[in-house]
């Protein structure tokens, strides 16, 4: 049975399959023992769609809208007024490509980013996760009109499941909020929440009326899980370096470079967004990564050429895609 049915029969797919076969073959010079089979994936733009703005930004904007609806004093103030009217045009250009872009701006960030960054400060981590769960149950992608949960890249989901079946330990390493991603990592990817590495606000412990609580406070944990921060956080969280690393942007370069130092046969994948019809076409914030790809020997994954299906909901009415016992169909919700 083809483990990657949503991939076209291209050299890219064959290279991935050959890599996995080689590292799992005890007689191969490229053999990697199971304990060292570590795979790290970026999230935004690598496992799920990051356009027209990050899903986590949409979550924060929803929080701001709820605040405005609950407080009449905010309804005539910007950006709340525009948000209530569904008008993103006045500040859409300020929305960051990565959540880490907003975090780095600190006190100098524009008002909309400051509000987004602080939208859940003061909330307990448990309540934050409840709100994130509710968001994923209700919110829909503005272009595709489907729940955000359906904007996971089907070929990448298949790759994750295939690696897990071959005794790889798969991790997410993303600049996005760790608490936000952990809410759905098991459901969407089959990746345990403890295998999610990300950036996040600081937490403080306190005893609340119902017992112990972790409260989100201003400030971020350093280093942010982007760029040179990714290898540091991978070392801190995993204690091993990946033999397979996959990203899509300049912030993933150091993670891809880390795989070269693993001491084992390795594979680096760089996802390219070049399909405006089924997804989006853009190289912004990935220019340096693509310039390095050939020199570094990274395998560039073209959405247009290598993906037979981008999202499961785009499959034809006669097509269903089975992945390790999980069935995705065009009309699944």
C-alpha positions as CSV (number, residue, x, y, z in Angstrom):
1,X,0.0,0.0,0.0
2,X,1.3,3.4,-0.9
3,X,2.1,5.3,2.3
4,X,2.0,8.7,0.6
5,X,-1.1,8.6,-1.7
6,X,-1.5,12.4,-1.8
7,X,1.9,12.8,-3.3
8,X,2.5,12.8,-7.0
9,X,5.0,10.2,-8.4
10,X,7.9,12.7,-8.6
11,X,11.6,12.5,-7.7
12,X,10.7,14.2,-4.4
13,X,8.4,11.5,-3.3
14,X,10.8,8.8,-4.3
15,X,13.7,10.5,-2.5
16,X,11.7,10.6,0.7
17,X,10.7,6.9,0.4
18,X,14.3,5.9,-0.3
19,X,15.6,7.9,2.6
20,X,13.2,6.2,5.0
21,X,14.0,2.8,3.5
22,X,17.7,3.3,3.9
23,X,17.7,4.6,7.5
24,X,15.4,1.7,8.6
25,X,17.4,-1.0,6.9
26,X,19.9,-2.6,9.4
27,X,22.1,-3.8,6.5
28,X,22.3,-0.3,5.0
29,X,25.3,2.0,5.5
30,X,22.7,4.7,6.2
31,X,21.0,2.8,9.0
32,X,19.8,4.9,11.9
33,X,18.9,3.1,15.1
34,X,15.3,3.7,16.3
35,X,16.3,5.8,19.3
36,X,18.0,8.3,16.9
37,X,15.1,8.6,14.4
38,X,14.1,12.1,15.3
39,X,12.0,14.2,12.9
40,X,11.2,17.9,13.5
41,X,8.6,19.8,11.5
42,X,7.8,23.5,11.5
43,X,4.0,24.1,11.8
44,X,2.8,27.4,10.2
45,X,3.1,26.9,6.4
46,X,4.6,23.4,6.8
47,X,1.9,21.4,8.5
48,X,-1.0,23.8,8.2
49,X,-1.9,26.8,6.1
50,X,-0.5,30.2,7.3
51,X,-2.4,32.5,4.9
52,X,-4.0,35.0,4.6
53,X,-2.8,35.3,8.2
54,X,-1.7,32.9,10.9
55,X,-4.4,30.7,12.5
56,X,-3.1,31.9,15.9
57,X,-3.5,35.5,14.9
58,X,-7.1,34.7,13.9
59,X,-7.6,33.2,17.3
60,X,-6.3,36.3,19.0
61,X,-8.4,38.6,16.8
62,X,-11.5,36.6,17.8
63,X,-10.5,37.3,21.5
64,X,-10.3,41.0,20.8
65,X,-13.7,40.9,19.1
66,X,-15.2,39.2,22.1
67,X,-13.8,41.9,24.4
68,X,-15.3,44.6,22.3
69,X,-18.7,42.9,22.2
70,X,-18.6,42.6,26.0
71,X,-17.5,46.2,26.7
72,X,-19.5,49.0,25.0
73,X,-16.6,51.4,25.7
74,X,-14.4,49.6,23.2
75,X,-16.9,49.5,20.4
76,X,-16.2,52.9,19.0
77,X,-12.4,52.6,19.4
78,X,-10.0,51.3,16.8
79,X,-9.1,48.6,16.1
80,X,-12.1,47.2,17.9
81,X,-14.6,49.1,15.7
82,X,-13.0,47.7,12.5
83,X,-12.9,44.2,13.9
84,X,-16.6,44.3,14.8
85,X,-17.4,45.5,11.3
86,X,-15.2,42.7,9.8
87,X,-12.9,45.3,8.2
88,X,-9.3,44.1,8.3
89,X,-8.0,46.3,5.5
90,X,-6.9,49.1,7.8
91,X,-4.4,47.0,9.7
92,X,-4.0,43.7,7.7
93,X,-0.6,44.8,6.5
94,X,0.6,44.9,10.2
95,X,-0.3,41.3,10.9
96,X,3.0,39.4,11.3
97,X,4.1,36.5,9.0
98,X,5.2,34.7,12.1
99,X,4.0,35.0,15.7
100,X,7.7,35.5,16.6
101,X,7.8,38.7,14.5
102,X,5.2,40.1,16.8
103,X,7.1,38.9,19.9
104,X,10.3,40.5,18.7
105,X,8.7,43.9,18.3
106,X,8.2,44.2,22.0
107,X,7.1,47.5,23.3
108,X,7.6,49.2,19.9
109,X,5.0,47.0,18.2
110,X,2.0,48.7,16.6
111,X,-1.1,48.9,18.7
112,X,-2.9,46.0,16.9
113,X,0.1,43.7,17.4
114,X,0.4,44.8,21.1
115,X,-3.2,43.9,21.6
116,X,-2.9,40.6,19.8
117,X,0.2,39.7,21.8
118,X,-1.4,40.6,25.1
119,X,-4.9,39.2,24.3
120,X,-4.6,36.3,26.7
121,X,-2.3,37.6,29.4
122,X,-3.7,37.2,32.9
123,X,-5.7,34.1,31.8
124,X,-5.0,30.7,33.3
125,X,-3.5,28.2,30.9
126,X,-6.4,25.9,31.4
127,X,-8.9,28.6,30.4
128,X,-6.7,29.5,27.5
129,X,-6.8,25.9,26.2
130,X,-10.6,25.9,26.6
131,X,-10.9,29.0,24.4
132,X,-8.5,27.6,21.9
133,X,-10.5,24.4,21.7
134,X,-13.7,26.3,21.2
135,X,-12.0,28.4,18.5
136,X,-11.0,25.3,16.5
137,X,-14.5,23.9,16.9
138,X,-16.1,27.0,15.3
139,X,-13.8,29.2,13.3
140,X,-13.5,28.8,9.6
141,X,-10.8,29.8,7.1
142,X,-11.8,33.1,5.4
143,X,-10.9,31.9,1.8
144,X,-11.8,28.2,1.8
145,X,-14.8,28.4,4.1
146,X,-13.9,25.2,6.0
147,X,-12.9,24.8,9.6
148,X,-9.3,25.6,10.3
149,X,-8.8,22.0,11.2
150,X,-9.3,21.1,7.6
151,X,-6.4,23.3,6.4
152,X,-3.8,20.8,7.4
153,X,-1.7,19.7,4.4
154,X,-2.8,16.2,3.6
155,X,0.6,15.1,2.1
156,X,2.4,16.3,5.2
157,X,0.0,14.5,7.5
158,X,0.7,11.3,5.5
159,X,4.4,11.9,5.9
160,X,4.1,12.3,9.6
161,X,2.1,9.1,10.0
162,X,4.5,7.2,7.7
163,X,7.5,8.3,9.8
164,X,5.8,7.3,13.0
165,X,5.0,3.9,11.6
166,X,8.8,3.5,10.9
167,X,9.7,4.2,14.5
168,X,10.5,7.9,14.1
169,X,9.7,10.1,17.0
170,X,8.1,13.2,15.4
171,X,8.1,16.6,16.9
172,X,6.7,20.0,16.0
173,X,9.2,22.9,16.4
174,X,7.5,26.1,15.6
175,X,7.7,29.8,16.3
176,X,4.0,29.7,17.1
177,X,2.5,29.5,20.6
178,X,3.2,26.1,22.2
179,X,0.0,26.1,24.3
180,X,-2.1,26.9,21.2
181,X,-0.6,24.1,19.1
182,X,-0.8,21.5,21.8
183,X,-4.5,21.8,22.0
184,X,-4.9,20.1,18.6
185,X,-1.6,18.4,17.8
186,X,-2.8,15.0,18.8
187,X,-6.1,15.3,17.0
188,X,-4.7,16.8,13.8
189,X,-1.3,15.2,13.4
190,X,-1.2,12.3,15.9
191,X,1.7,14.1,17.5
192,X,1.6,14.0,21.3
193,X,1.3,17.4,23.0
194,X,4.6,16.7,24.8
195,X,6.3,16.5,21.4
196,X,5.3,20.1,20.6
197,X,8.0,22.8,20.9
198,X,7.1,26.4,20.4
199,X,7.3,30.0,21.6
200,X,5.0,31.2,24.4
201,X,4.3,33.8,27.0
202,X,5.7,33.3,30.5
203,X,3.7,31.4,33.2
204,X,3.4,31.9,36.9
205,X,2.2,29.3,39.4
206,X,-0.4,30.2,42.0
207,X,-2.9,28.5,44.2
208,X,-6.4,29.4,43.0
209,X,-9.8,28.9,44.7
210,X,-10.0,25.4,43.0
211,X,-6.4,24.4,43.4
212,X,-3.1,25.0,41.5
213,X,-3.1,27.2,38.4
214,X,-0.7,28.4,35.8
215,X,-1.3,32.0,34.8
216,X,-0.1,33.6,31.5
217,X,1.9,36.8,32.2
218,X,3.5,39.4,30.1
219,X,6.9,38.6,28.5
220,X,8.1,35.6,26.5
221,X,10.3,32.6,27.3
222,X,13.7,32.9,25.6
223,X,14.8,31.9,23.2
224,X,11.8,32.3,20.8
225,X,11.5,29.1,18.8
226,X,12.5,30.6,15.5
227,X,15.8,30.9,13.7
228,X,18.8,30.2,15.9
229,X,16.4,29.6,18.8
230,X,15.1,26.4,17.2
231,X,18.2,24.3,17.6
232,X,18.5,25.5,21.2
233,X,14.9,24.5,22.1
234,X,15.3,21.2,20.2
235,X,18.3,20.4,22.4
236,X,16.5,21.5,25.6
237,X,13.3,19.6,24.8
238,X,14.5,16.5,23.0
239,X,18.2,16.1,23.8
240,X,18.8,14.6,20.3
241,X,19.2,16.3,16.9
242,X,16.9,15.5,14.0
243,X,17.8,13.3,11.1
244,X,14.8,14.6,9.2
245,X,13.9,18.3,9.4
246,X,11.2,20.0,7.5
247,X,10.3,23.7,7.2
248,X,9.2,26.4,4.8
249,X,10.8,29.7,5.7
250,X,13.9,31.6,6.7
251,X,13.2,30.9,10.4
252,X,13.6,27.2,9.7
253,X,17.2,27.4,8.3
254,X,19.0,26.7,11.5
255,X,16.8,23.7,12.2
256,X,17.5,22.3,8.8
257,X,21.2,22.9,9.3
258,X,21.1,21.1,12.7
259,X,20.1,17.9,11.0
260,X,23.5,17.9,9.2
261,X,25.2,17.7,12.6
262,X,23.2,14.7,13.8
263,X,26.0,12.3,12.8
264,X,23.6,10.2,10.8
265,X,22.2,10.0,7.3
266,X,19.8,12.9,7.2
267,X,17.2,14.6,5.0
268,X,16.1,18.2,5.0
269,X,12.8,19.2,3.3
270,X,11.8,22.8,2.4
271,X,8.2,23.2,1.4
272,X,7.6,25.8,-1.3
273,X,4.3,27.6,-1.7
274,X,3.8,27.8,-5.5
275,X,0.2,26.8,-6.0
276,X,-2.1,29.9,-6.1
277,X,-5.1,27.8,-7.2
278,X,-5.2,25.2,-4.5
279,X,-3.3,27.1,-1.7
280,X,-1.2,30.3,-2.1
281,X,2.0,31.3,-4.1
282,X,4.6,33.2,-2.2
283,X,8.3,33.2,-1.4
284,X,8.2,36.1,1.1
285,X,10.2,35.3,4.3
286,X,11.7,32.2,2.5
287,X,14.1,33.8,0.1
288,X,17.2,33.0,2.0
289,X,16.1,29.4,2.6
290,X,15.5,28.8,-1.1
291,X,18.8,30.4,-2.0
292,X,20.6,28.0,0.4
293,X,18.6,24.9,-0.6
294,X,20.7,23.8,-3.6
295,X,24.0,24.5,-1.9
296,X,23.0,22.7,1.2
297,X,21.4,19.7,-0.6
298,X,17.9,20.3,0.8
299,X,15.0,18.7,-1.0
300,X,12.5,21.4,-2.1
301,X,8.9,20.2,-2.0
302,X,6.8,21.9,-4.6
303,X,3.1,22.1,-3.6
304,X,2.2,22.5,-7.2
305,X,4.2,19.6,-8.6
306,X,4.7,17.2,-5.7
307,X,1.3,17.4,-4.0
308,X,-1.5,15.5,-5.7
309,X,-3.9,16.9,-3.1
310,X,-3.1,19.9,-0.9
311,X,-6.1,19.7,1.5
312,X,-8.3,16.6,1.9
313,X,-11.4,18.7,1.3
314,X,-10.1,19.5,-2.2
315,X,-10.1,15.8,-3.3
316,X,-12.7,14.9,-5.9
317,X,-16.0,13.5,-4.9
318,X,-14.8,10.0,-5.9
319,X,-11.6,10.2,-3.9
320,X,-11.0,9.3,-0.3
321,X,-7.6,9.3,1.3
322,X,-6.7,6.7,3.9
323,X,-3.8,7.3,6.2
324,X,-2.8,4.7,8.8
325,X,-6.4,3.9,9.5
326,X,-7.6,7.5,9.5
327,X,-10.0,8.3,6.6
328,X,-10.2,11.9,5.2
329,X,-13.0,12.6,2.8
330,X,-13.9,15.8,0.9
331,X,-17.0,16.4,3.0
332,X,-15.5,15.6,6.4
333,X,-16.0,18.2,9.1
